[in-house]
Amino acid sequence: MKSADSVQNDSPLYASCRKLMYDAPFGWLNEGWQDFRRAPWHSLIYGAIFAVIGWLLIYLSWINESYLLVALFVCLLVVGPALAFGLYDISRQLEDNHEPSFRHERSKALHEMGHELMLALLLSLLFMFVLILISIVMNALTLSGQSAASAAVPLSDAGFLIVTVVFGGLLFGASSFALPMILDKDADAMTAISTSFHAVWRNKSALALWAMLVLALTAVGFATALIGFVLIVPVLGYATWHGYRETIIEK
């Protein structure tokens, strides 16, 4: 779907964005699927890597090897953005009518490694802040004088849900278009995050639909024992790139 209108912005803190139609994410998914069809083997390789990482996380959680789980999580902070960069770069190469190349994708990811790591660090700090705040809320509710069998349990559940939803929304807003912008504009992490926030806030209905679509497809991936991620992850990656292209105004 085409955007409804566009507004220029002279702020140095973030790039301008368009006002989108509410159903724009369906168009992104369609374009993502077309990119998958144009580069099936590249897509399947990236999807398989994500699925394998997911299986490792589940296995390590199951055997309760905490130190290995933490190590894998730290690796994900470095490898995850690089893998996402690869998917975005495939879409970019296809835009230019080039045959996707792993060498090109790897070199682009390495070139932007500094910005990737800073973005991962900032999002990790926000994630840790979320965990700490949830812990504080849960402890405060537990120590409020109510017994475990009384209203403390539903209050704790409600507090956990509220904090999770609010800060999950913040993480979503910060990361929706940040990585594509770093790839496309060589932007620093703070500019990419503020641009992503601005674009999500200005297009709340469209991005709320996008968030629901991502959650629904993620649920399908888990329901298929992560096998579905081999297809879902590349399509979502390509769709994110097309969403960025449609939303953020070129300068």
C-alpha positions as CSV (number, residue, x, y, z in Angstrom):
1,M,0.0,0.0,0.0
2,K,1.1,3.5,-0.7
3,S,1.6,6.0,2.1
4,A,-1.1,8.6,2.7
5,D,1.1,11.6,2.8
6,S,4.5,12.8,3.8
7,V,5.8,15.5,6.1
8,Q,9.3,16.9,5.9
9,N,11.3,17.4,9.1
10,D,14.4,19.5,9.8
11,S,15.2,17.9,13.2
12,P,18.8,16.6,13.4
13,L,17.6,13.9,15.9
14,Y,15.7,11.8,13.4
15,A,14.9,11.4,9.7
16,S,11.5,12.3,8.2
17,C,8.9,9.7,7.8
18,R,5.7,9.2,5.8
19,K,2.2,8.8,7.1
20,L,1.2,5.2,6.2
21,M,-2.1,3.6,5.4
22,Y,-3.2,1.3,8.3
23,D,-2.9,-1.8,6.1
24,A,0.6,-1.1,4.7
25,P,2.2,-4.1,6.5
26,F,0.3,-6.5,4.3
27,G,2.1,-4.9,1.3
28,W,5.4,-5.4,3.1
29,L,4.7,-9.1,3.6
30,N,3.8,-9.5,-0.1
31,E,7.1,-7.8,-1.1
32,G,9.0,-9.9,1.4
33,W,7.5,-13.0,-0.1
34,Q,8.5,-11.9,-3.6
35,D,12.1,-11.4,-2.4
36,F,12.1,-14.8,-0.9
37,R,11.0,-16.3,-4.2
38,R,13.8,-14.4,-6.0
39,A,16.5,-15.6,-3.6
40,P,15.2,-18.9,-2.2
41,W,18.6,-20.5,-1.3
42,H,20.0,-17.4,0.4
43,S,16.7,-17.1,2.3
44,L,16.6,-20.7,3.4
45,I,20.2,-20.6,4.7
46,Y,19.5,-17.5,6.9
47,G,16.2,-19.0,8.1
48,A,17.9,-22.3,9.0
49,I,20.5,-20.5,11.0
50,F,17.8,-18.7,13.1
51,A,16.0,-22.0,13.6
52,V,19.2,-23.8,14.8
53,I,19.9,-20.9,17.2
54,G,16.3,-21.2,18.5
55,W,16.8,-25.0,19.1
56,L,20.0,-24.3,21.0
57,L,18.3,-21.8,23.2
58,I,15.5,-24.2,24.0
59,Y,17.9,-27.1,24.6
60,L,20.2,-25.0,26.9
61,S,17.1,-23.8,28.8
62,W,15.9,-27.4,29.2
63,I,19.1,-28.8,30.6
64,N,19.5,-25.6,32.7
65,E,23.1,-24.9,31.7
66,S,22.9,-21.2,32.7
67,Y,26.5,-20.3,31.7
68,L,26.1,-21.7,28.3
69,L,22.7,-20.0,27.9
70,V,24.2,-16.6,28.8
71,A,27.1,-17.2,26.4
72,L,24.7,-18.0,23.6
73,F,22.6,-14.9,24.4
74,V,25.7,-12.7,24.3
75,C,26.7,-14.3,20.9
76,L,23.2,-13.5,19.7
77,L,23.7,-9.8,20.4
78,V,26.6,-9.9,18.0
79,V,25.4,-12.5,15.4
80,G,21.7,-11.5,15.4
81,P,22.2,-8.0,13.9
82,A,24.7,-9.4,11.4
83,L,22.2,-12.0,10.2
84,A,19.4,-9.4,10.0
85,F,21.8,-7.2,8.0
86,G,22.3,-10.1,5.6
87,L,18.5,-10.3,4.9
88,Y,18.2,-6.5,4.5
89,D,21.2,-6.5,2.2
90,I,19.6,-9.2,0.0
91,S,16.5,-7.1,-0.5
92,R,18.7,-4.1,-1.2
93,Q,20.7,-6.1,-3.8
94,L,17.5,-7.3,-5.4
95,E,16.3,-3.6,-5.6
96,D,19.4,-2.9,-7.6
97,N,18.7,-6.0,-9.8
98,H,21.9,-7.6,-8.6
99,E,22.3,-11.3,-7.8
100,P,22.6,-11.6,-4.0
101,S,26.1,-12.4,-2.8
102,F,27.1,-13.7,0.6
103,R,30.4,-11.8,0.2
104,H,28.5,-8.5,-0.2
105,E,26.3,-9.3,2.7
106,R,29.2,-10.2,5.0
107,S,31.3,-7.1,4.0
108,K,28.3,-4.8,4.6
109,A,27.7,-6.4,8.0
110,L,31.4,-6.0,9.0
111,H,31.5,-2.4,7.7
112,E,28.6,-1.5,10.0
113,M,29.8,-3.6,13.0
114,G,30.4,-0.6,15.2
115,H,26.9,0.7,14.8
116,E,25.5,-2.8,15.1
117,L,27.2,-3.3,18.4
118,M,26.2,0.1,19.8
119,L,22.6,-0.6,18.8
120,A,22.8,-4.1,20.5
121,L,24.3,-2.5,23.6
122,L,21.5,0.2,23.8
123,L,18.7,-2.4,23.3
124,S,20.4,-4.7,25.8
125,L,20.5,-2.0,28.4
126,L,16.8,-1.3,27.8
127,F,16.1,-5.0,28.1
128,M,18.0,-5.2,31.4
129,F,16.1,-2.2,32.7
130,V,12.9,-4.0,31.8
131,L,14.0,-7.1,33.8
132,I,15.1,-5.0,36.8
133,L,11.8,-3.0,36.8
134,I,9.7,-6.2,36.5
135,S,11.7,-7.7,39.5
136,I,11.1,-4.6,41.6
137,V,7.4,-4.6,40.8
138,M,7.0,-8.2,41.6
139,N,8.9,-8.0,44.9
140,A,7.0,-4.9,45.9
141,L,3.7,-6.6,45.3
142,T,4.8,-9.8,47.1
143,L,6.0,-7.8,50.1
144,S,2.9,-5.7,50.3
145,G,1.5,-7.8,53.2
146,Q,-0.8,-10.0,51.2
147,S,-0.5,-13.8,51.3
148,A,0.3,-15.9,48.2
149,A,-3.3,-17.1,48.2
150,S,-4.8,-13.7,48.3
151,A,-4.9,-10.8,45.8
152,A,-1.1,-10.6,45.6
153,V,-1.1,-13.3,42.9
154,P,-3.4,-11.6,40.4
155,L,-1.8,-8.2,41.2
156,S,1.6,-9.7,40.5
157,D,0.4,-11.1,37.2
158,A,-1.2,-7.8,36.3
159,G,1.9,-5.8,37.2
160,F,4.1,-8.2,35.2
161,L,1.8,-8.0,32.2
162,I,1.6,-4.2,32.3
163,V,5.3,-3.7,32.6
164,T,6.0,-6.3,29.9
165,V,3.6,-4.7,27.4
166,V,4.8,-1.2,28.0
167,F,8.5,-2.0,27.7
168,G,7.9,-4.5,25.0
169,G,6.4,-1.6,23.0
170,L,9.4,0.5,23.7
171,L,11.7,-2.2,22.4
172,F,9.5,-2.6,19.4
173,G,9.6,1.1,18.7
174,A,13.3,1.4,19.1
175,S,14.2,-1.5,16.8
176,S,11.5,-1.5,14.1
177,F,13.5,0.5,11.5
178,A,16.8,1.1,13.3
179,L,18.9,-1.7,11.7
180,P,17.6,-1.0,8.1
181,M,18.5,2.7,8.6
182,I,22.0,1.8,9.8
183,L,22.5,-0.4,6.7
184,D,21.0,2.2,4.3
185,K,22.3,5.5,5.7
186,D,25.3,4.4,7.7
187,A,23.5,6.1,10.6
188,D,24.7,6.0,14.2
189,A,22.7,4.0,16.7
190,M,21.0,6.9,18.5
191,T,19.8,8.5,15.3
192,A,18.5,5.2,14.0
193,I,16.7,4.5,17.3
194,S,15.1,8.0,17.5
195,T,14.0,7.7,13.8
196,S,12.5,4.3,14.5
197,F,10.6,5.7,17.5
198,H,9.4,8.7,15.5
199,A,8.2,6.6,12.6
200,V,6.4,4.1,14.9
201,W,4.7,6.9,16.9
202,R,3.5,8.7,13.7
203,N,2.2,5.4,12.3
204,K,0.7,3.8,15.4
205,S,-2.1,2.0,13.6
206,A,0.0,0.6,10.8
207,L,2.8,-0.5,13.2
208,A,0.4,-2.0,15.7
209,L,-0.9,-4.2,12.8
210,W,2.7,-5.0,11.9
211,A,3.4,-6.0,15.5
212,M,0.4,-8.3,15.6
213,L,1.4,-9.9,12.3
214,V,5.0,-10.5,13.6
215,L,3.6,-12.0,16.8
216,A,1.2,-14.2,14.8
217,L,3.9,-15.5,12.5
218,T,6.3,-16.0,15.4
219,A,3.6,-18.1,17.1
220,V,3.3,-20.2,13.9
221,G,7.1,-20.7,14.0
222,F,7.0,-22.0,17.6
223,A,3.9,-24.1,16.8
224,T,5.9,-25.9,14.1
225,A,8.9,-26.7,16.5
226,L,10.8,-23.7,14.9
227,I,10.8,-25.3,11.5
228,G,8.5,-22.6,10.2
229,F,11.1,-20.0,11.0
230,V,13.1,-21.3,8.1
231,L,10.5,-19.6,5.9
232,I,9.1,-17.0,8.3
233,V,12.3,-15.2,9.4
234,P,13.5,-14.4,5.8
235,V,10.1,-13.1,4.8
236,L,9.8,-11.0,7.9
237,G,13.4,-9.7,7.3
238,Y,12.6,-8.7,3.8
239,A,9.2,-7.2,4.8
240,T,11.0,-5.1,7.4
241,W,13.3,-3.7,4.8
242,H,10.4,-2.8,2.5
243,G,8.6,-1.3,5.5
244,Y,11.6,0.9,6.1
245,R,11.8,1.9,2.5
246,E,8.2,2.9,2.4
247,T,8.2,4.7,5.8
248,I,11.5,6.7,6.0
249,I,11.9,9.5,3.5
250,E,15.0,9.6,1.4
251,K,17.2,12.7,1.7
